[in-house]
Amino acid sequence: MSSFLHHLSLAAPLYILVLIGFAIARWKGWPRSISDVLSRFVFNIALPAFLFNMMSDFSKLPPVDARLLIAYFGGCLIVFILGRVIGRLLFRLDGVSQSVFALGGVFSNNVLLGVPLAKSILGDAAVPSVALILVFNALTLWSLVTVSVEWARHGSLSLAGFTKTAWSILTNPIIAAILAGTLFGMFGQPLPGWIQTPLAMLGQIAAPLSLVVVGMGLADYGIREGWLPSLAICMLKLLLLPLSVWGLALALGLPALETQVIVLLSSLSVGVNVYLMSRQFNTMEAPVATSMLLSTALSGITTPLILSLIGS
């Protein structure tokens, strides 16, 4: 119980920032254009500056056990397959809808929620592990759902679609900043002070502002129809995925820090990319939007609970 309260006390201020963002957008009537501008600033400037600055000191960062990728994405694959089965048997969804439904159970809000939560709860030592997941997360999971949808539609795979997905991910500002910072850090040279200082200042505002942006973004979606599929997505995302990832981490004998990082990231709310995918394929839009809002609210309790469970 004391471990749960400790993790809850660490996470609570961060979720309060999410609530503040939600309140500003929903009840203060700030136009959506402000949310869009802030989101672009966080995603394209503040978070990339933080991650580049952190990874540019690569030679001084603690080593990362790369087996965490097997545990994290192995858990995602297990839950994705189960999600497709549940979508077919319980909700009679077609192949495309099954794919989007299953993606909701595995795609976390790792950038805007994961980075600040990991930094606050687990400390700076967790950032390299988070960065490694971020590099592979979008490419792996978007490729998985792209293959799933293409197969459901045509019974075959599209090389052109996969290439387009890979290129858009590799040019993503977050991924580009991590890769560029890591490459620079391999040379073992520190950044000049006149570059490092403004990057550090931008990094200091990245975490709190990203959480406010999450709240403002959630205010655009609201609670819609499709409660049963939404609750099923939340169960997959908030409970089954972190337990699956944790089980694989134990089986692989991962170190404690890497285990905590991947379980934390897997326990977070449904990412906005799932909603974008639902819009792209014109399916499951309402249940996904509802699951985003519900999972963000519920993860304020379930994430500290799961972290205290693995800590014990």
KEBA-185209 format. One record per residue (C-alpha): x negated, y negated, z; residue in one letter. Coordinates in steps of 0.25 Angstrom, whole numbers, padded with zeros to 4 digits, always signed. Layout:
BEGIN
XYZa;...
//
This chain:
BEGIN
+0000+0000+0000m;-0011-0010+0003s;-0018-0007-0010s;-0005-0010-0017f;-0003-0023-0010l;-0017-0027-0013h;-0016-0025-0028h;-0002-0031-0027l;-0008-0044-0021s;-0019-0044-0032l;-0009-0043-0043a;+0003-0051-0037a;-0004-0065-0040p;-0006-0061-0055l;+0008-0057-0057y;+0013-0070-0050i;+0005-0077-0062l;+0014-0068-0071v;+0026-0072-0064l;+0022-0087-0065i;+0020-0086-0080g;+0034-0079-0081f;+0040-0090-0072a;+0034-0101-0080i;+0039-0096-0094a;+0053-0091-0089r;+0057-0101-0079w;+0049-0114-0082k;+0053-0113-0096g;+0039-0115-0102w;+0040-0113-0117p;+0034-0100-0123r;+0024-0107-0131s;+0016-0110-0118i;+0016-0095-0114s;+0011-0092-0128d;+0000-0103-0128v;-0005-0098-0114l;-0004-0083-0118s;-0013-0087-0131r;-0023-0094-0122f;-0024-0083-0112v;-0025-0072-0122f;-0034-0079-0132n;-0043-0087-0123i;-0042-0085-0108a;-0042-0070-0107l;-0052-0068-0119p;-0061-0079-0112a;-0060-0071-0099f;-0063-0057-0105l;-0074-0062-0114f;-0081-0069-0102n;-0080-0057-0093m;-0084-0047-0104m;-0096-0056-0108s;-0102-0052-0095d;-0101-0038-0100f;-0115-0033-0095s;-0112-0037-0080k;-0098-0031-0080l;-0095-0017-0073p;-0095-0005-0083p;-0082+0000-0088v;-0079+0015-0088d;-0073+0016-0103a;-0065+0028-0099r;-0055+0018-0094l;-0051+0017-0108l;-0047+0032-0109i;-0039+0031-0096a;-0032+0018-0100y;-0028+0022-0114f;-0026+0036-0111g;-0016+0032-0101g;-0010+0023-0111c;-0009+0034-0122l;-0002+0044-0112i;+0008+0033-0108v;+0010+0029-0123f;+0014+0043-0127i;+0023+0045-0115l;+0029+0032-0118g;+0032+0036-0132r;+0039+0049-0127v;+0047+0041-0117i;+0051+0031-0127g;+0056+0042-0136r;+0063+0051-0126l;+0069+0041-0116l;+0072+0029-0125f;+0073+0036-0139r;+0063+0026-0145l;+0058+0027-0159d;+0043+0029-0162g;+0040+0014-0163v;+0048+0010-0150s;+0041+0022-0143q;+0027+0016-0146s;+0031+0002-0141v;+0038+0008-0129f;+0025+0017-0126a;+0016+0005-0128l;+0023-0003-0117g;+0019+0008-0108g;+0004+0007-0111v;+0001-0008-0115f;-0002-0016-0103s;-0003-0031-0102n;-0018-0030-0100n;-0023-0043-0105v;-0014-0053-0098l;-0011-0045-0085l;-0023-0035-0085g;-0035-0044-0086v;-0030-0053-0074p;-0025-0042-0066l;-0037-0033-0067a;-0046-0045-0064k;-0038-0049-0052s;-0036-0035-0046i;-0048-0028-0050l;-0058-0039-0052g;-0068-0043-0063d;-0074-0029-0064a;-0061-0024-0070a;-0062-0033-0082v;-0071-0025-0091p;-0062-0013-0089s;-0050-0022-0093v;-0057-0027-0105a;-0060-0013-0110l;-0045-0010-0109i;-0041-0023-0116l;-0051-0020-0128v;-0044-0006-0130f;-0030-0009-0125n;-0024-0016-0137a;-0031-0008-0147l;-0028+0005-0141t;-0013+0003-0137l;-0009-0005-0150w;-0016+0006-0158s;-0008+0016-0151l;+0005+0010-0153v;+0002+0006-0167t;-0001+0021-0170v;+0011+0025-0163s;+0021+0015-0170v;+0014+0018-0184e;+0016+0033-0182w;+0030+0031-0177a;+0034+0023-0189r;+0026+0030-0200h;+0020+0043-0195g;+0006+0038-0198s;-0004+0027-0194l;-0007+0014-0200s;-0022+0010-0201l;-0019-0004-0205a;-0010-0006-0193g;-0021+0000-0183f;-0031-0009-0190t;-0023-0022-0188k;-0020-0018-0173t;-0035-0016-0171a;-0039-0029-0177w;-0029-0037-0169s;-0033-0031-0156i;-0048-0033-0159l;-0046-0048-0162t;-0038-0050-0149n;-0044-0061-0141p;-0044-0052-0128i;-0051-0040-0135i;-0060-0050-0143a;-0065-0057-0130a;-0068-0044-0123i;-0076-0038-0135l;-0083-0051-0137a;-0086-0053-0122g;-0091-0038-0121t;-0100-0040-0133l;-0106-0053-0128f;-0108-0046-0114g;-0116-0035-0120m;-0127-0044-0123f;-0128-0047-0108g;-0129-0062-0110q;-0120-0071-0101p;-0111-0081-0107l;-0116-0096-0107p;-0110-0104-0096g;-0103-0114-0105w;-0096-0102-0111i;-0094-0093-0099q;-0088-0104-0090t;-0076-0108-0099p;-0074-0093-0102l;-0073-0090-0087a;-0064-0102-0084m;-0054-0097-0095l;-0055-0083-0089g;-0051-0088-0075q;-0038-0093-0081i;-0036-0081-0090a;-0030-0071-0079a;-0020-0080-0072p;-0015-0087-0085l;-0014-0073-0092s;-0004-0069-0081l;+0004-0082-0082v;+0005-0079-0097v;+0010-0065-0095v;+0021-0071-0086g;+0025-0081-0097m;+0025-0070-0108g;+0034-0061-0100l;+0044-0073-0099a;+0046-0072-0114d;+0051-0057-0113y;+0061-0055-0101g;+0069-0043-0098i;+0076-0037-0110r;+0084-0024-0113e;+0077-0011-0113g;+0075-0009-0098w;+0073+0006-0098l;+0062+0006-0109p;+0056-0006-0102s;+0056+0002-0089l;+0050+0014-0095a;+0039+0005-0101i;+0036-0001-0088c;+0035+0013-0081m;+0025+0018-0092l;+0017+0005-0091k;+0017+0002-0076l;+0016+0016-0071l;+0013+0028-0080l;+0002+0021-0088l;-0006+0016-0076p;-0004+0030-0070l;-0009+0037-0083s;-0021+0028-0084v;-0024+0030-0069w;-0023+0045-0071g;-0033+0045-0083l;-0043+0036-0075a;-0043+0046-0064l;-0045+0058-0074a;-0057+0050-0080l;-0063+0046-0067g;-0063+0031-0070l;-0069+0022-0060p;-0060+0014-0051a;-0061+0001-0058l;-0058+0006-0072e;-0046+0014-0066t;-0040+0002-0059q;-0042-0007-0072v;-0035+0003-0081i;-0024+0006-0071v;-0022-0009-0069l;-0021-0012-0084l;-0012+0000-0087s;-0002-0004-0075s;+0000-0018-0081l;+0013-0022-0088s;+0017-0020-0103v;+0009-0029-0112g;+0015-0039-0121v;+0009-0032-0133n;+0019-0021-0131v;+0030-0032-0134y;+0022-0037-0146l;+0022-0022-0151m;+0037-0021-0149s;+0040-0034-0157r;+0031-0029-0168q;+0038-0016-0169f;+0052-0022-0166n;+0055-0012-0155t;+0056-0011-0140m;+0055-0026-0138e;+0065-0028-0127a;+0060-0016-0118p;+0045-0020-0120v;+0048-0034-0116a;+0055-0030-0104t;+0044-0020-0100s;+0034-0031-0101m;+0041-0040-0091l;+0045-0028-0081l;+0031-0022-0082s;+0024-0035-0078t;+0033-0037-0066a;+0032-0022-0062l;+0017-0021-0064s;+0015-0032-0053g;+0019-0020-0043i;+0015-0008-0051t;+0001-0012-0055t;-0004-0015-0040p;+0003-0002-0036l;-0004+0006-0046i;-0018-0001-0043l;-0016+0002-0028s;-0012+0017-0032l;-0025+0019-0040i;-0033+0012-0029g;-0028+0022-0019s;
//
